[in-house]
Amino acid sequence: MDPKESYSLKLISNPVISPKGTFFVLNWIDFPSNDYRSSIYLKTEKEVIRLTWGGKESQPYFYDGRLLYVKGGQEDSLMRSSLGEPEKVFSFHKIKKFLPYHDGFVFLGEENQDKDKPFEATSRKYRFDSRGLLRSRTSLYYFNGQEIRRGMGGNFDVTDFDTDGKRVVASATLTGDDVSLQDVFEVDINSSSFQRLTKGEGAVYSLALTKEGFAYLGHRKGLSPWARKDIIFEDGRSVT
C-alpha cells in the first residue's frame, strides 16, 4: 500500500447502540491538507445518515432521547441535538470524556496552558514521558448547568471515571504520579473531596460502576509494566 492509498482508508470507532439505531464515528485523513477528520453517523435498518459536518466531532452518547457529542475546534464544545440543529451545552479547552450527572455533566478536562511561560519540571513524569513536556493536567470537572467546577484535580492526572447518577468514582495518579501508577477514588463532586478506595500499588486502565460496586481493569502488582491485567471488583475479587 502506497501513501496515497493509505489516505483513502476510513476507520469506524465509538459505536453506540440506541433506539434510533447505531451511532458511530468515522475517522479519516483529509487530502491534501493532511488533517485528521471525524464525523458522526447514524446507521438505521434502512440507511446510514451523516449527522455532523464540521469534521471534528467525536464521543457520541445517546441520552434522554437526544444525541450528545464533542465538537472540536480552538476549544472543545459539548453539543446536544435531537437529530436537528444542535445546541452548545458548554465549552472547555479539551473534553476527554463526559457523562450525565444530575442536571449537568461530569467530564474529564484538560485546561489551556500558556506555553510561553517558564516551566519547572518537578517530577520524573515530565522529564521522561513519551509525549514530551506535559504542561496540562487532566482533572475531573462538574458542569451543573450554569458553571464549571473542578471536582478532583491537582498536581496529578485523573485518568478515567464513571458515575451511575449517585456515586462518582475516578482513577488518578495521585499516589504514584512519577511512574503513572493509579488508584481508584470515591469523589464527592459537590465538596471536591475524594477518598482512596484501592490498597497497595498498581495500575488502573479502565473503570466502571456495576450493581455490585466499582470494577476496574488493571493490577495491584506495583511498578510492573508487563503484569497481567485482571478485572478487579470493589470487594477484592478478581477475574483473569
N, C-alpha and C positions, 0 to 999 in steps of 0.2 A: 504494500500500500504506500503510495507516494503522499507527500504532504498535502497536495490538493485534494486527494480522495479523503484523507482524514478529516478535512474541514467539512466534508459533507455529512459526517456522522452526527446523529442526533440521539441523545440519551434521555430516557424517562426516569424520573425519581419522584419521591414523596407521594406515592399513591394513597388516596384517602377514599374509602368506601362510604357512601351516604345514600339516603333515599332517592336523591336526584340522579345518582349514578356514581361513577368513579372519577374523582378529581386527580389530576397528576400534573407534574411539572415537566415540560420538555426543554432540554438544555442543548445548546449548540454554540459553535464559534462562528461569528459573523465574518463574512469575507466581502471585501478586502480589508475591513477595519481591524480584524483580529480581536474584536471584543467578544467577551463571553456574554451570551444572551440566555434568557429563560422566560417562559410564559406558562400560564396555567390553562389547562384544557379540561373539559368535561366529556367523559365517554358515557353515553347512554346506550340503550339497547338498539337504537336506530342510527346513531351518528356520533361523530366526535366534533365537539364545538370548542373553538378557541375563545377564551373568556377575557384574556388580558393582552394588551398590545404594546406595552411600554418596553418590553424586552428585559426587564429586571425584576420579575415577580417570582416569589417562591413561598414555601411553607403554607400550602393550602390547608384550611381547617374548617370543617362544616359544623356550625353551632347555632342552635336556636333558629333553624331554617334559613340561615344566611352563610355565605362564604366569607371567611376571613383569610387574609394573606398579607405578606410583607412586600411592599414595593420599594425597591432600591433607588438610590439617587445620591445627591450630596449628603443626604441623611436618609435613614430608613423610615418608612411610614407603615403603620398597621392600618390596613384598609378593610372595609366591611361592605358587602354587596349582596343584594337579593337577586343576583344574576342580571342586574340592570346597571345603572350608573353608580359607581362605588363612592363611598364617603370615607374621609380620613378620620380615624379614631384618635391617634396620637402619633408623634414623631420622636425619634431618638437617633443618635449617631449610628449605632449598629444594634439591630434586634436579632438575636441569635436563636431564640425560642420564645414562644408565648403560649399561655393557656388562660382560659376564662377563670375568673375568681370573683365570687360575689357579683358586684355591679361593675367590675372592671376586669383587669388583666394582670397576671404576674408574668414577668418576662426576664430573660437573660439579656443584659445590655452591656455594651461597651461604650464608654464616654469618649468624646473627642478630646484629643490632647494636642497641645501646641508643640509641634516637632522642632521648632526653632529654639525652644527654651533649653537651658543646660539640664542634663540628666545625670543623676548619681546612681550607678548600679550597685545596689546594696545586697544583692543575693546572687547565687550561682545561676539561678534560672535565667536571669537577664543576660549573663555573660555567655551561656552555652546553648540557649535554646536555638533550634534549627531555623526558626523564623527570624532570627536576628534580635535587634533591640526592641523589646516589648514595653512601650510606654503605657499602654492602656490595660486596665484590669477589667475583667468581666465580673459584674455584680448582679445580684437579684433585685429587681425593682417591682413596684406595685403601682399601677395606674388605677386610681379609684373612680375614674370618670371625669375628674377635674384636674388633678395634678399627679405628678410622678414623684414617688418617694422611694428611697433605697431601703430595701428590707434586709439585705445581707451583703456586706462588701467590706473592703479594706485592702491591705497590702497582701492580697491573695486573690485567687480566681475561684468563682463559683462555676462549676463545670457542667452541672445538669440539675434538674429539679422536676418535681411532679406535684400535682395537687388534685384532690378529689372534691374541692369546694369547701372542705373543712380543714384538713391538715395541709401543710406545705412542708415538704422535705426537700433537701438540696444536698448535693455533693460539692465539696470545696477542698482547696489545698491549704486550708488554714493551718493545719498542724504539720504539713510536710511540703511547704511550697518550694523549697530549694530543689527538691528531687521530684516534684509533681506527684506526690502521693496524696490520696484523697480520703476523706471521711464523710459519713452521712450525718446531717444535722436536721433537727426539728427547728423550723423557723416560725416565729411569731411575726407576721408581716406588719401588724399594727404597731408593735412596740420596737421593731427592728432588733429583736433579741433572738438568740439561737442557742441550741443545746446539742452537744455532740452525742450521737447515738451508737456509733461503732467503737470498738475497742481495738487496741493494737495498732499496727501499721499495715497499710495495703493500698490497693487501687480500686477505684470505682469507675467503671467505663460507661455504664448507663444505669438509670434509676427509675423505679416505677412504684406506685402505690397499688396495693391489692386489697381484697376484702380482709386479708389476714395481717395487714400492715404493709411496710415497705419491703421491696426486694431489689437487689442490685446485681449486676454482672461485674465480677471482679474477684479479688482475693484478699486475704489477710496475711500475706507472707512477706511483708516488708519490702525492701528495695530488691525486687526480683523481676526484671523485665520479661523474663520468659516463663513466669509462673502460670500454671493452668488457670483459666478463668472458670469460676463456678457461679451459679445463681445462688445467692445467699439471702436468706429471709431474716426478718426482724428478730425472730426468736432464736436465731443462730443456726437453723437448719441450712444445709447446702445441697445443691443438686449439680452433679458434674455434667 
